[in-house]
Structures are given as structure tokens and as C-alpha cells.
Amino acid sequence: MRLLYNLGILGYGAAAGLMSLFNEKAGQWVNGRKGWKAYLRQKIAAGEKYIWIHCASLGEFEQGRPVIEEFGKSMPEYRILLTFFSPSGYEIRKNYPGADIVCYLPLDTPWNAASFVSIVSPSMAVFVKYEFWNNFIRVLNKKAIPLYLVSGIFRSGQHFFRWYGAFFRKILFRFSHIFVQDERSFKLLRGIGLQNVSLAGDTRFDRVVEIAGSAGEIPLLDNFRGGEKLFLAGSSWKPDEEIIARYVNRDPMKMKWVFAPHEIDESNIARLEALFSTTVVRFSRLTKENSGSRVLIIDNIGMLSSAYRYAFIAAIGGGFGKGIHNILEAACWGVPVMFGPNYTNFREAVDLIGRNGAACFRTFEEFSDLADRWLSDDDYYLKSSGTASDYVRQNAGATQVIMSKIRVK
């Protein structure tokens, strides 16, 4: 199985190289790894001690970020090396000030893994959520370097728990400790005999509480809202937007409407603007004079998490595609959230729906009924709002659980 795994890794690298000729992201993936040995040798400071944090992409980074920043506070004698597998994580966070070195993770071949660990010689390694690179893990284990998985989440259908999964189960047993998000994951790991596992929770809760505590005000957005209720569609995609726009066009005066699309290129912003039969303004062009517009489109990256504080209701995008985006950034402000049907792999969405702090819509009619009820039934709204904020705060604290158990070499 190890041979098949390594052949699969080489095949993946070859396919990425071929795709890089036609695909920009594949090109970033390939080109970003060129010269990685020379880059690390240049950046690694002799005599310094390093903690290596690895994230697949941007979402995993946000989960790992509270732990990274806690290392900076409680273990300042260590430098932080942050690696990414995906360009969507690296390109956005390559200048992240909480890390001393940020780079791509080399392809998981035996020789790359041996060279990488030899150059860095980390005192500890932390992988976030889903990362199980066999060769890197084998080398770390062989050198007795502590390795932790944080915010892990497991499902019974994964190969770790199948009859043919012995090779993959061995990977899990090489971790010094695994911190999981939910009881289901905890029971699955204990069920295969893994003892070094703790139910810590999801570090994203700590992150959103921290964001809410330090969020700045957005005077232009506050002025746009005025004395009205505000609806915010965060990280929206075309299917979400078309349903919501139909509702807006039916009665634009019900609320003020803000859209923060997931893609902010000019063509997508222009497409979104064209959906509305009422007045629309982009945030980059927003002034006191045109703040009477009914719809505002946020055409930048970085302000969404703070913008949720002004919302009365939020709709989170992605539920008509691969899965919903972060609903906790809205929920932590006591904002009831709604989203499309592809949410079942997101524990927080399932939990909040069960507590009436969130709701799912599949059609325009379902969206309309949900929005109307939150607007018209004060008692129902207040219960949903309180449930959303309480849920986030009750689930915070994973970072401290993790920090209490980790050990460096």
C-alpha cells in the first residue's frame, strides 16, 4: 500500500504539472514549490527553534489561527513556520504576520519529506483538520518530533474506518495527540483503539469570538443602514443571489440589503448589480449622498466579518454548491442565519438548525417564508438571535484545551 500511495503522489504531481499549462491555480501550485529547499535554507535561522504549522487551505488556516497566535503569546521563544498545500491559502496568507516563514508544503514524497524535516528540524508539528501526509508523518515519527492534529473531524465512511484501511489507520497512530471537534469523531477514533485523542471542540469558535471582540466599526455601512433593519448576504454565490434578489425586487423597502459576493472580480460584480430593479451602489463608491440606495455590494475583501455586526438577518453562501461558508462570523453577533441545502457536513449548521438559530432554504418560497417570519415575529426572532450568539460562546475554549496538552521536543 505504501508503494501505491507514493505512486499516487507522483501521479498527482505529474497531473498538476500538466494542468499548470492551462490553469492558473495549478500554475501557482507548481511554481510555488520550485526551489523550496533553497528558500527554506535561506529562511531558517541557525540556532532558532521552530514550530511547524500545516494547513491545507484558507479555511484550515482560520481554524488553526487561534492556536498559532496562542503560540506567539505563550511560547515566544519559538519561531513559526506555516505551510499550505493550496494556492488559495498561500496566496492570501503569504504575508501573515503571525508566522516567521510562510511557504508551500512540498509534494509528499519520501525524499521531500526527509529533506524538509532535516532542514527545518521542528521542535513540534501541528496539522490542521484534514491533513494526513504519510511520508511527512513517518519522518516526524521516526525522529520523535511531537505531531498534533487540531480541529480534526472524522466520519465513518472515511478509509481509516473501512476493512481495507490498515495503512491509513497507521497514519493516525503516529500522531502524538489528536484533538477532535465532536463526540462522533472521538468515538470513531476510540473505536479503532486510538487512546491519544481529546474532545476539544472547534477552534473556529475561539477565532470568531476574538474577531467580534476586536472588530472595528464601519461608519459608512452604519450610515447606509440608518434606522432600518439590514440583511447581509455573506460570501454569496449566484444561486443564493438570484433567490434573494427576487425577494428584494418584490419589496426593496422591507430592509436595507447588503451583498458580499465570494468573487469580487468586475464581471461578477456587474452580473450581481444587474439582478436588481432598485437602486444599487458599490461600497467603493459609497458616500453619504448615495447611502439612500437600497442595495449595497461590498466589492472588497476583509470587512465581511466586521460587517455582520450591522445585520438583522444574514444569508451565508455556498449552500447550493460544495458547501456553506463560515456561519459563525454572523452567529457570534446574535444574527440568525440562513443558507442553502448543502450544509449537512457542517456540524455548526446542523446544531444551529436544531436549535432554531439557523434555517435552510431551497427555493424562493422557503426563503420568503423564513425572512418574513424573522421580520414579523419578534419573539421568534429574539429566540433565534439569542440561540445563535449563545451557541458560539458556549462552544469556545478549544484553544486552551489544546495548549494544555501539547508538548515540544
C-alpha positions as CSV (number, residue, x, y, z in Angstrom):
1,M,0.0,0.0,0.0
2,R,2.9,2.4,0.7
3,L,4.2,1.9,-2.8
4,L,0.7,2.6,-4.2
5,Y,0.5,5.7,-2.1
6,N,3.8,7.0,-3.3
7,L,2.9,6.3,-6.9
8,G,-0.3,8.1,-6.4
9,I,1.5,11.2,-5.0
10,L,3.9,11.2,-8.0
11,G,0.9,10.8,-10.4
12,Y,-0.8,13.8,-8.6
13,G,2.3,15.9,-9.1
14,A,2.6,15.0,-12.8
15,A,-1.1,15.8,-13.3
16,A,-0.6,19.2,-11.6
17,G,2.3,19.9,-13.8
18,L,0.3,19.2,-16.9
19,M,-2.7,21.3,-15.7
20,S,-0.4,24.2,-14.9
21,L,-0.1,24.8,-18.6
22,F,-3.7,25.6,-18.8
23,N,-4.9,26.5,-15.3
24,E,-3.7,29.5,-13.2
25,K,-4.2,27.9,-9.8
26,A,-2.4,24.7,-10.9
27,G,0.4,27.0,-12.2
28,Q,0.6,28.7,-8.8
29,W,0.7,25.2,-7.1
30,V,3.6,24.1,-9.3
31,N,5.6,27.3,-9.4
32,G,5.2,28.0,-5.7
33,R,7.1,24.8,-4.9
34,K,10.0,25.4,-7.2
35,G,13.3,26.0,-5.3
36,W,11.7,25.2,-2.0
37,K,14.9,23.7,-0.5
38,A,17.0,26.8,-1.3
39,Y,14.2,29.0,0.1
40,L,14.0,27.2,3.4
41,R,17.8,27.0,3.8
42,Q,17.9,30.8,3.3
43,K,15.0,31.5,5.7
44,I,15.7,29.0,8.6
45,A,17.8,30.8,11.1
46,A,20.6,28.8,12.7
47,G,20.1,28.2,16.4
48,E,16.4,29.1,16.4
49,K,13.7,26.7,17.4
50,Y,10.7,26.2,15.1
51,I,7.1,25.1,15.5
52,W,5.7,23.9,12.1
53,I,2.0,24.5,11.4
54,H,0.5,23.0,8.3
55,C,-2.9,23.9,6.8
56,A,-4.4,22.6,3.6
57,S,-6.0,25.9,2.6
58,L,-7.5,29.2,3.9
59,G,-10.4,27.5,5.8
60,E,-8.0,25.3,7.7
61,F,-5.8,28.3,8.4
62,E,-8.7,30.1,10.0
63,Q,-9.2,27.1,12.2
64,G,-5.5,26.9,13.1
65,R,-5.0,30.6,13.6
66,P,-6.1,30.8,17.3
67,V,-3.5,28.1,18.1
68,I,-0.8,29.8,16.0
69,E,-1.4,33.1,17.8
70,E,-1.5,31.4,21.2
71,F,1.9,30.0,20.4
72,G,3.1,33.6,19.8
73,K,1.8,34.7,23.1
74,S,2.7,31.8,25.4
75,M,5.8,30.4,23.6
76,P,7.6,33.4,22.1
77,E,10.9,31.7,22.2
78,Y,9.8,29.6,19.2
79,R,9.5,30.8,15.6
80,I,6.6,29.8,13.5
81,L,6.8,28.0,10.1
82,L,3.5,28.0,8.3
83,T,2.9,25.8,5.2
84,F,0.0,25.5,2.8
85,F,-1.0,22.8,0.4
86,S,-3.3,25.0,-1.7
87,P,-2.7,28.3,-3.5
88,S,-6.0,29.7,-2.2
89,G,-4.5,29.6,1.3
90,Y,-0.9,30.5,0.5
91,E,-1.6,33.4,-1.9
92,I,-3.9,35.1,0.6
93,R,-1.9,34.5,3.8
94,K,1.7,34.5,2.5
95,N,2.3,37.8,4.4
96,Y,0.6,36.7,7.6
97,P,2.5,38.5,10.4
98,G,1.9,35.7,12.9
99,A,4.3,33.4,11.1
100,D,8.1,33.9,10.6
101,I,8.1,31.8,7.4
102,V,5.2,31.0,5.1
103,C,5.7,28.6,2.2
104,Y,4.1,25.8,0.3
105,L,4.3,22.2,1.5
106,P,6.4,20.2,-0.9
107,L,4.9,17.2,-2.6
108,D,4.7,14.3,-0.1
109,T,7.4,12.1,-1.5
110,P,9.8,10.2,0.8
111,W,12.8,12.3,-0.3
112,N,10.9,15.6,0.0
113,A,9.7,14.7,3.5
114,A,13.2,13.7,4.6
115,S,14.8,16.9,3.3
116,F,12.1,19.2,4.6
117,V,12.2,17.8,8.2
118,S,16.0,17.8,8.1
119,I,16.2,21.5,7.0
120,V,13.6,22.7,9.4
121,S,14.2,20.3,12.3
122,P,11.0,21.4,14.0
123,S,10.5,21.1,17.8
124,M,6.9,20.3,17.1
125,A,4.5,20.0,14.2
126,V,0.8,20.8,14.1
127,F,-1.5,19.7,11.3
128,V,-5.0,21.2,11.0
129,K,-8.2,19.3,10.5
130,Y,-7.7,17.0,7.5
131,E,-4.0,16.7,6.7
132,F,-2.6,13.2,6.7
133,W,0.5,13.2,4.6
134,N,2.1,9.7,5.2
135,N,5.7,10.4,4.3
136,F,5.9,13.6,6.4
137,I,4.2,11.9,9.3
138,R,6.6,8.9,9.1
139,V,9.7,11.1,9.2
140,L,8.4,13.1,12.1
141,N,7.5,9.9,14.0
142,K,10.9,8.4,13.2
143,K,12.7,11.5,14.6
144,A,10.4,11.5,17.7
145,I,9.2,15.0,16.8
146,P,5.8,15.6,18.5
147,L,3.0,15.8,16.0
148,Y,-0.6,17.0,16.7
149,L,-3.8,17.2,14.8
150,V,-6.1,20.1,15.8
151,S,-9.8,20.6,15.0
152,G,-9.9,17.1,13.5
153,I,-13.2,15.8,12.3
154,F,-13.9,12.2,11.2
155,R,-16.8,10.3,9.5
156,S,-17.5,6.6,9.5
157,G,-17.2,6.4,5.7
158,Q,-13.5,7.5,5.7
159,H,-10.9,4.9,4.7
160,F,-9.5,4.9,8.3
161,F,-12.6,3.0,9.4
162,R,-13.0,0.6,6.5
163,W,-11.9,-3.0,6.3
164,Y,-9.1,-2.1,3.9
165,G,-7.9,0.9,6.0
166,A,-5.0,-0.6,7.9
167,F,-2.4,1.6,6.1
168,F,-4.3,4.7,6.8
169,R,-5.0,3.8,10.4
170,K,-1.3,3.5,11.0
171,I,-1.0,7.2,10.0
172,L,-3.3,8.2,12.8
173,F,-1.4,6.2,15.4
174,R,1.7,8.2,14.6
175,F,0.2,11.4,15.9
176,S,1.3,12.3,19.4
177,H,-2.3,13.5,20.1
178,I,-5.4,14.2,18.1
179,F,-7.8,16.9,19.1
180,V,-11.3,16.5,17.6
181,Q,-14.2,18.8,17.1
182,D,-17.1,16.5,18.1
183,E,-18.1,13.4,20.0
184,R,-18.8,11.4,16.9
185,S,-15.1,11.8,15.8
186,F,-13.9,11.0,19.4
187,K,-15.9,7.7,19.4
188,L,-14.7,6.7,15.9
189,L,-11.1,7.1,16.9
190,R,-11.5,5.3,20.2
191,G,-13.3,2.6,18.3
192,I,-10.1,1.7,16.4
193,G,-8.1,1.7,19.6
194,L,-6.6,5.2,19.5
195,Q,-6.1,6.5,23.0
196,N,-4.3,9.8,22.4
197,V,-7.4,11.7,21.5
198,S,-9.3,14.5,23.2
199,L,-12.7,16.1,22.5
200,A,-11.5,19.7,22.4
201,G,-14.1,21.4,20.1
202,D,-13.6,23.6,17.1
203,T,-11.0,26.4,17.3
204,R,-13.1,28.4,14.9
205,F,-15.4,29.4,17.8
206,D,-12.4,31.0,19.5
207,R,-11.5,32.8,16.3
208,V,-14.9,34.3,15.7
209,V,-15.2,35.4,19.4
210,E,-11.8,37.1,19.0
211,I,-12.8,38.7,15.8
212,A,-16.0,40.0,17.3
213,G,-14.1,41.4,20.3
214,S,-11.7,43.3,18.1
215,A,-13.9,44.2,15.2
216,G,-13.8,47.8,14.1
217,E,-16.7,50.0,13.3
218,I,-17.7,50.7,9.6
219,P,-19.2,54.2,9.7
220,L,-20.2,54.1,6.0
221,L,-22.1,50.9,6.5
222,D,-23.8,52.1,9.6
223,N,-24.8,55.2,7.8
224,F,-26.2,53.1,4.9
225,R,-28.3,51.1,7.3
226,G,-29.6,54.2,9.0
227,G,-32.6,53.4,11.2
228,E,-33.7,50.3,9.1
229,K,-33.1,46.6,9.5
230,L,-30.3,45.3,7.4
231,F,-30.0,42.0,5.5
232,L,-26.5,40.8,4.7
233,A,-25.7,38.0,2.2
234,G,-22.2,37.0,3.0
235,S,-19.8,35.0,0.7
236,S,-22.7,34.8,-1.7
237,W,-22.8,32.8,-5.0
238,K,-25.1,33.1,-8.0
239,P,-27.8,30.6,-6.9
240,D,-28.1,32.4,-3.5
241,E,-28.1,35.8,-5.1
242,E,-30.8,35.0,-7.6
243,I,-33.2,33.8,-5.0
244,I,-32.5,36.8,-2.6
245,A,-32.7,39.3,-5.5
246,R,-36.1,38.1,-6.4
247,Y,-37.3,38.8,-2.9
248,V,-35.5,42.2,-2.9
249,N,-37.2,43.3,-6.1
250,R,-40.6,42.3,-4.8
251,D,-40.3,44.7,-1.9
252,P,-37.0,46.6,-1.6
253,M,-38.3,48.7,1.2
254,K,-38.6,45.8,3.7
255,M,-34.9,46.2,4.7
256,K,-31.6,47.6,3.5
257,W,-29.7,44.9,1.5
258,V,-26.0,44.2,1.5
259,F,-24.3,41.6,-0.6
260,A,-20.7,40.5,-0.1
261,P,-20.1,38.1,-3.0
262,H,-17.5,35.4,-2.8
263,E,-16.0,36.5,-6.1
264,I,-15.3,40.3,-6.4
265,D,-14.0,40.5,-10.0
266,E,-15.6,43.1,-12.2
267,S,-17.7,40.7,-14.3
268,N,-19.2,39.1,-11.2
269,I,-20.0,42.4,-9.6
270,A,-21.6,43.7,-12.8
271,R,-23.7,40.5,-13.0
272,L,-24.9,40.9,-9.5
273,E,-25.8,44.6,-10.0
274,A,-27.9,43.6,-13.0
275,L,-30.1,41.4,-10.8
276,F,-31.8,44.3,-9.1
277,S,-34.6,46.6,-10.2
278,T,-33.9,49.0,-7.4
279,T,-31.0,51.4,-6.6
280,V,-27.6,49.7,-6.2
281,V,-24.2,51.1,-5.0
282,R,-20.8,49.5,-4.6
283,F,-19.0,50.0,-1.3
284,S,-16.0,51.5,-3.1
285,R,-18.4,54.3,-4.4
286,L,-20.5,54.7,-1.2
287,T,-20.9,58.2,0.1
288,K,-23.3,59.9,2.4
289,E,-25.0,61.3,-0.7
290,N,-25.8,57.9,-2.2
291,S,-26.4,56.0,1.0
292,G,-30.1,56.1,0.3
293,S,-29.6,53.3,-2.2
294,R,-31.5,50.1,-1.3
295,V,-28.7,47.6,-2.2
296,L,-25.1,47.8,-1.3
297,I,-22.4,45.5,-2.8
298,I,-19.2,45.0,-0.9
299,D,-16.5,44.9,-3.5
300,N,-13.5,44.3,-1.3
301,I,-12.0,41.5,0.8
302,G,-11.6,41.8,4.6
303,M,-14.5,43.7,6.0
304,L,-17.2,41.0,6.0
305,S,-16.6,39.6,9.5
306,S,-17.0,43.1,11.0
307,A,-19.9,43.9,8.7
308,Y,-22.1,41.2,10.3
309,R,-22.4,43.4,13.4
310,Y,-24.8,45.6,11.5
311,A,-27.1,42.8,10.2
312,F,-30.6,41.8,11.4
313,I,-30.6,38.6,9.2
314,A,-27.7,37.0,7.4
315,A,-27.7,34.5,4.5
316,I,-24.4,32.6,4.0
317,G,-23.4,31.5,0.6
318,G,-22.2,28.2,-0.8
319,G,-25.2,26.0,0.2
320,F,-26.1,25.4,-3.4
321,G,-22.6,24.4,-4.3
322,K,-19.9,22.4,-2.4
323,G,-21.0,23.6,1.0
324,I,-21.7,26.7,3.1
325,H,-19.1,29.3,4.1
326,N,-18.5,30.4,7.7
327,I,-21.8,30.9,9.5
328,L,-20.2,31.5,12.9
329,E,-18.9,35.0,11.9
330,A,-22.6,36.1,11.8
331,A,-23.9,33.9,14.6
332,C,-21.5,35.3,17.1
333,W,-23.2,38.7,16.8
334,G,-26.6,37.2,17.5
335,V,-27.6,37.3,13.9
336,P,-29.9,34.5,12.8
337,V,-28.5,32.8,9.6
338,M,-30.0,31.0,6.6
339,F,-28.3,29.1,3.9
340,G,-28.8,26.6,1.0
341,P,-29.3,22.9,1.3
342,N,-25.7,21.6,1.2
343,Y,-24.9,22.1,4.9
344,T,-25.1,18.7,6.4
345,N,-21.3,18.2,6.6
346,F,-21.0,21.3,8.8
347,R,-21.7,20.5,12.5
348,E,-22.4,24.1,13.5
349,A,-25.1,24.4,10.8
350,V,-26.8,21.2,11.9
351,D,-26.6,22.2,15.5
352,L,-28.0,25.7,14.9
353,I,-30.8,24.5,12.8
354,G,-31.7,22.1,15.6
355,R,-31.8,25.0,18.0
356,N,-33.7,27.3,15.6
357,G,-30.8,29.7,15.4
358,A,-30.4,29.0,11.7
359,A,-32.6,27.8,8.8
360,C,-32.2,26.2,5.4
361,F,-33.9,27.4,2.2
362,R,-34.1,25.5,-1.1
363,T,-36.5,27.7,-3.0
364,F,-37.6,31.3,-3.3
365,E,-40.8,30.4,-1.4
366,E,-38.8,28.9,1.5
367,F,-36.5,31.9,1.6
368,S,-39.5,34.3,1.6
369,D,-41.3,32.4,4.4
370,L,-38.1,32.4,6.6
371,A,-37.4,36.1,6.0
372,D,-41.0,37.1,6.6
373,R,-41.2,35.2,9.9
374,W,-38.0,36.7,11.3
375,L,-39.2,40.1,10.3
376,S,-42.8,39.8,11.7
377,D,-42.5,37.6,14.7
378,D,-40.4,39.4,17.4
379,D,-40.4,36.5,19.9
380,Y,-39.3,34.0,17.3
381,Y,-36.5,36.4,16.1
382,L,-35.2,37.1,19.6
383,K,-35.1,33.4,20.4
384,S,-33.2,32.7,17.2
385,S,-30.8,35.6,17.8
386,G,-30.1,34.6,21.4
387,T,-29.6,31.0,20.4
388,A,-27.0,32.0,17.7
389,S,-24.8,34.1,20.0
390,D,-25.1,31.7,23.0
391,Y,-24.1,28.7,20.8
392,V,-20.9,30.4,19.7
393,R,-19.8,31.4,23.2
394,Q,-20.7,28.1,24.8
395,N,-18.5,26.2,22.3
396,A,-15.5,28.5,22.6
397,G,-12.4,27.3,24.5
398,A,-10.8,24.6,22.2
399,T,-7.6,26.5,22.0
400,Q,-6.9,26.3,25.7
401,V,-7.7,22.6,25.8
402,I,-5.2,22.1,23.1
403,M,-2.5,24.3,24.6
404,S,-2.8,22.4,28.0
405,K,-1.8,19.1,26.4
406,I,0.8,19.9,23.8
407,R,4.5,19.3,24.4
408,V,7.6,20.2,22.4
409,K,10.6,18.1,21.8
